[in-house]
Amino acid sequence: MRKIDWSLYLCTDQNLTRNRSLEESVELAIRGGVTVVQVREKDSTDREFFETALRIRSITSRYKIPLIINDRIDIAMAAAADGVHVGQTDLPCSILKKISKDLIVGVSVSTVEEAIRAESDGADYLGVGAIFSTNTKSDADSVSIETLKKIRESVKIPVIAIGGINSQNLSIVKSANVDGVAVVSAIISSDDPERSARDLINQWKSE
């Protein structure tokens, strides 16, 4: 797998984009410093999800930013994305790796046991959360900073923290020595996604 900068991982949600298109919001966020983009559109039909992925793919390709697709390996492959991210109730990572050896596979975990299992199944990175309460994923298990630290110590693959992360609590998350943070509303809901992304990445690199 090529080396990826996981520092600032953007998950999309076009319901939060205010008066902008999702494409404009993503491009502004990339200009601000987002290093990875995940298309995560829970309310879309299959066709809408695919077409959104294609539009975002054209932007991430231009900026040479990795594109990850949430849950759907078929859409990831059809849109020529770089990877797919799955949860605990989706297809196992080991199966996804058999379907496509080229795709990056990320797995959502909330315990040390899940993290170790995902790594042994071949996961390329982990999404750990929710660290703080969030409206974008109401069913997410709560993960303490202490558990986040234990997960980081238990695996060798990159660990990305997710869930309610913003400029006010970023330093708390970074203290766990994770490889990056995933955000949704802190950038997508911002009046200025480019500035918000730049503020977050600068804070991440300076602390």
C-alpha positions in Angstrom: 0.0 0.0 0.0 1.3 3.4 -0.9 2.2 5.7 2.0 -0.8 7.9 3.0 -0.9 11.0 5.1 -3.9 10.2 7.4 -3.7 13.5 9.3 -7.0 15.0 8.3 -9.6 12.6 7.0 -12.8 14.1 5.8 -16.1 12.1 5.8 -18.8 13.6 3.6 -22.4 14.4 4.4 -24.2 16.5 1.8 -27.0 17.1 4.3 -24.6 19.4 6.2 -23.1 21.4 3.4 -25.2 24.6 3.9 -25.6 26.4 0.6 -22.8 24.7 -1.2 -22.6 21.6 -3.4 -20.9 18.6 -1.8 -18.3 18.8 -4.6 -17.5 22.5 -3.8 -17.2 21.7 -0.1 -14.9 18.8 -0.7 -12.6 20.8 -3.0 -12.4 23.7 -0.5 -11.6 21.3 2.3 -8.8 19.7 0.2 -7.4 23.2 -0.6 -7.4 23.8 3.1 -5.4 20.7 3.9 -7.6 17.6 4.0 -5.4 14.6 3.3 -8.0 11.8 2.7 -11.7 11.9 1.6 -14.3 9.3 2.4 -17.7 9.5 0.6 -20.2 8.5 3.2 -23.8 9.3 2.0 -26.3 7.2 4.0 -29.4 8.7 2.4 -28.5 8.2 -1.2 -29.8 5.5 -3.6 -27.2 3.2 -5.1 -27.2 5.2 -8.3 -26.9 8.5 -6.5 -24.1 7.2 -4.3 -22.2 5.9 -7.4 -22.6 9.2 -9.3 -21.5 11.2 -6.2 -18.5 9.0 -5.9 -17.5 9.6 -9.5 -17.8 13.4 -9.1 -15.7 13.4 -5.9 -13.2 11.0 -7.6 -12.6 13.6 -10.3 -11.7 16.1 -7.6 -9.5 13.9 -5.4 -7.7 12.6 -8.5 -6.9 16.2 -9.5 -5.4 16.9 -6.1 -3.9 13.4 -5.7 -5.8 12.7 -2.5 -6.9 9.1 -1.7 -10.7 8.5 -2.0 -12.4 6.0 0.3 -15.9 4.7 -0.1 -18.0 3.9 2.9 -19.4 0.3 3.2 -19.8 -0.4 -0.5 -16.9 -2.3 -2.2 -18.9 -2.5 -5.4 -19.2 1.3 -5.7 -15.5 1.7 -4.6 -14.4 -0.6 -7.5 -16.9 0.9 -10.0 -15.7 4.5 -9.2 -12.0 3.5 -9.2 -11.7 4.7 -5.6 -8.6 3.9 -3.6 -10.3 2.1 -0.8 -13.4 1.1 1.2 -14.2 1.6 4.8 -16.5 -0.9 6.7 -18.0 -1.4 10.1 -18.4 -4.4 12.4 -21.6 -5.5 10.7 -20.4 -5.2 7.1 -18.4 -7.8 5.1 -15.3 -8.9 6.9 -12.0 -7.4 5.9 -10.6 -10.7 5.0 -13.4 -11.2 2.4 -13.0 -7.7 1.0 -9.3 -8.4 0.5 -10.1 -11.5 -1.5 -12.5 -9.6 -3.7 -9.9 -6.9 -4.4 -6.3 -7.1 -3.4 -5.7 -3.5 -4.6 -8.2 -1.6 -2.4 -7.2 -0.1 0.9 -9.6 -1.5 3.5 -10.3 0.5 6.7 -12.4 -1.0 9.6 -14.4 0.8 12.3 -13.6 -0.5 15.8 -14.4 0.6 19.3 -12.5 -2.0 21.4 -9.0 -3.4 21.6 -10.3 -6.8 20.7 -12.0 -5.5 17.5 -8.8 -3.6 16.6 -6.6 -6.7 16.9 -9.0 -8.8 15.0 -9.3 -6.2 12.2 -5.5 -6.0 11.9 -5.2 -9.8 11.7 -7.9 -9.9 9.0 -5.7 -7.6 6.9 -7.1 -4.1 7.6 -4.9 -1.3 6.3 -6.1 1.2 8.9 -8.6 1.6 11.7 -11.3 4.2 12.4 -11.8 4.4 16.1 -14.8 6.1 17.7 -17.0 7.7 18.6 -14.5 9.6 20.7 -17.0 12.5 21.5 -20.7 12.6 21.0 -21.8 13.3 17.4 -25.0 13.9 15.6 -23.7 12.3 12.3 -23.5 8.8 13.7 -26.0 8.3 16.5 -25.4 4.5 16.7 -21.7 4.7 17.3 -20.2 3.2 20.5 -18.5 5.6 22.8 -14.7 5.2 23.1 -12.7 6.8 25.9 -9.3 8.4 25.3 -7.8 5.7 27.4 -9.2 3.0 25.2 -8.1 4.9 22.1 -4.5 4.9 23.6 -4.7 1.2 24.3 -5.9 0.5 20.7 -3.0 2.6 19.4 -0.6 0.5 21.5 -2.1 -2.8 20.4 -1.8 -2.5 16.6 0.9 -1.5 14.1 -1.5 -0.2 11.4 -2.6 3.5 11.2 -5.3 4.6 13.7 -7.7 7.4 12.9 -9.9 8.8 15.6 -13.4 9.9 14.7 -16.5 11.3 16.4 -17.2 14.9 17.4 -13.6 16.1 16.8 -13.1 19.8 16.4 -10.5 22.5 17.1 -11.5 22.6 20.8 -10.8 18.9 21.5 -8.2 18.0 18.9 -5.3 18.2 21.3 -6.9 15.7 23.6 -7.2 13.2 20.7 -3.6 13.8 19.6 -2.4 12.9 23.0 -3.3 9.3 22.2 -0.6 9.3 19.5 -3.0 8.5 16.7 -2.1 8.9 13.1 -5.0 11.2 12.2 -8.5 12.5 12.9 -11.6 12.0 10.9 -14.1 14.9 10.8 -17.5 15.6 9.3 -19.4 18.6 10.6 -16.3 20.5 11.8 -15.5 21.1 8.1 -18.6 20.3 6.0 -20.9 22.4 8.2 -18.4 25.3 8.3 -19.1 28.7 6.8 -15.6 28.4 5.3 -14.6 24.8 4.8 -11.2 25.8 3.5 -10.3 27.9 6.5 -11.7 25.3 8.9 -9.6 22.5 7.3 -6.5 24.7 7.4 -7.0 25.6 11.0 -7.4 21.9 11.9 -4.4 20.7 9.9 -2.2 23.5 11.3 -3.3 22.7 14.8 -2.6 19.0 14.2 0.9 19.7 12.9 1.8 22.2 15.5 0.9 20.3 18.7 
